[in-house]
Amino acid sequence: MKIAVVGGGISGLSIAYNLALRKAGEIHVYEKNWITYGSSTRSGSRFRVHFWSEENSRFAMESIKRLEKLAKKMDWNPIINRTGYLWLLSSEQEIEIFKKSNEMWRKLGVGGVLLTTEEVRERYPYINVDGLAGAFFGPQDGSFHHDYVCFGYYSLAKSLGVVFHQKTEVKDIVVSGGKVEGIKVGDEGLEKFDVVVLATGAWTNIIIEKTGIKLPVEPLKKEVCLTEPCRYFIKPLVIDLASSAYVTQTLKGEILGSIDYPLPQGLGDLETELGFVKAWARAVAKRIPILRNCRIMRTWAGYYMMSIDNSHIMGRDPEWPEGLYVAYGYSGHGFMMAPLVGELLAENILTGRVDELMKPFLPTRFKEDKLIPEKLVIG
Ligand SMILES: Cc1cc2nc3c(=O)[nH]c(=O)nc-3n(C[C@H](O)[C@H](O)[C@H](O)COP(=O)(O)OP(=O)(O)OC[C@H]3O[C@@H](n4cnc5c(N)ncnc54)[C@H](O)[C@@H]3O)c2cc1C
């Protein structure tokens, strides 16, 4: 079989690696810029197993297990660090939601701890608890290094014979008789393929809509701030639900974080905005006053690809041209899902089997009205 994977981000790399591992045939990855150009190396590099929907929680749990296993095979150390996530809650209503969700998480074996304001003060003396009603701590969550994970997958895939075409844009998917025939690359003619997998992140609508397919997914620009390094003292990712700001510290000591800030919708430039920086800095200085004089060194922007239910989309609709598959719409939590997406999609392409964990995320859920509403989105 000849398979084209379009997009050289974490999804495309994981899919290509998993296909090669299963000896799928001739696998080519096409990337219009360079490997990791997209959101994959513009992320916050965090993972969690705590989602409000059971489907996303289960998927993330299994995905992280895959990444931990793979770490042993990679030439690059992905630096997986279970630092925990600390959710700061400002109302009884938020506490109730986390209590209820914790019952579901406990059943899955990943229960966390609800903390009183006093306990937050004792455990995290750097946090200003004014206005807080309590907190939830999820010890199973943590961080990785997104560059090292991507290049780990890249080198494994390459060693298994995957062919990479960087600086090569796929302009169109050619369909004939209800089947994928191949792709058009640059100004050249048809490159023949049996299967085309779109792992094109925020740019997916541009290419998939040429085939007449439209799914409810839109890109949304997001930004991140990084400070100068300072003494390591913030271990978990701290998310202040009231302000929507999140903050954590890299192992190098930089303070990293973001905030939900109104940025232009859709694809545009990837410049960062001073207004965003100010909003984040204000929220962080209020919650962690010791950071007031910490200097911001760098900002960057990328895209969340938001689906209508904030859950990712993988696989195919039987009404689509035969041989066409997608993996996108991750809604801000895609890096952590990609290890399992790659594995299950590779199996699906090669055997037709739809794993129980994959089933809820099929693109058919939109027309069947079987959405997975995920309300716990960060940033
Ligand atoms: C600020 C920010 C913080 C985030 N934090 C986290 C986090 O902490 N944890 C987490 O799990 N997720 C996080 N995410 C989300 C995560 O980064 C994405 O969900 C994930 O990287 C998506 O990977 P991808 O491979 O699908 O897409 P991308 O990494 O965007 O890759 C798509 C690639 O396709 C290429 N491409 C597009 N069109 C074509 C074409 N026609 N031909 C050839 N190539 C093409 C692009 O150049 C690009 O390289 C964050 C995202 C942002 C923006």
The ligand as a Gaussian input file, in Angstrom:
#p B3LYP/6-31G(d) Opt

LIG

0 1
 C       -0.434000      28.137000      22.506000
 C       -0.763000      26.671000      22.449000
 C       -0.586000      25.883000      23.582000
 C       -0.901000      24.524000      23.511000
 N       -0.653000      23.725000      24.603000
 C       -0.878000      22.395000      24.538000
 C       -0.514000      21.551000      25.620000
 O        0.006000      22.011000      26.637000
 N       -0.774000      20.216000      25.497000
 C       -1.332000      19.683000      24.369000
 O       -1.562000      18.471000      24.325000
 N       -1.666000      20.466000      23.313000
 C       -1.434000      21.794000      23.361000
 N       -1.735000      22.595000      22.296000
 C       -2.383000      21.981000      21.113000
 C       -1.387000      21.229000      20.278000
 O       -0.252000      22.048000      20.033000
 C       -2.031000      20.808000      18.957000
 O       -3.270000      20.199000      19.193000
 C       -1.143000      19.815000      18.222000
 O        0.172000      20.289000      18.134000
 C       -1.707000      19.560000      16.829000
 O       -0.754000      18.811000      16.116000
 P       -0.940000      18.518000      14.578000
 O        0.176000      17.672000      14.147000
 O       -2.330000      18.019000      14.353000
 O       -0.909000      19.964000      13.887000
 P        0.370000      20.940000      13.607000
 O        1.435000      20.751000      14.617000
 O       -0.204000      22.275000      13.467000
 O        0.918000      20.368000      12.248000
 C        0.247000      20.520000      11.030000
 C        1.311000      20.637000       9.948000
 O        0.681000      20.521000       8.671000
 C        1.402000      21.327000       7.778000
 N        0.514000      21.561000       6.619000
 C       -0.652000      22.221000       6.600000
 N       -1.215000      22.214000       5.372000
 C       -0.365000      21.500000       4.572000
 C       -0.382000      21.133000       3.208000
 N       -1.386000      21.478000       2.410000
 N        0.654000      20.411000       2.714000
 C        1.678000      20.031000       3.525000
 N        1.744000      20.356000       4.834000
 C        0.741000      21.082000       5.354000
 C        1.715000      22.569000       8.577000
 O        2.794000      23.303000       8.032000
 C        2.028000      21.981000       9.942000
 O        3.406000      21.767000      10.149000
 C       -1.423000      23.954000      22.311000
 C       -1.570000      24.759000      21.178000
 C       -1.227000      26.108000      21.231000
 C       -1.388000      26.943000      20.005000

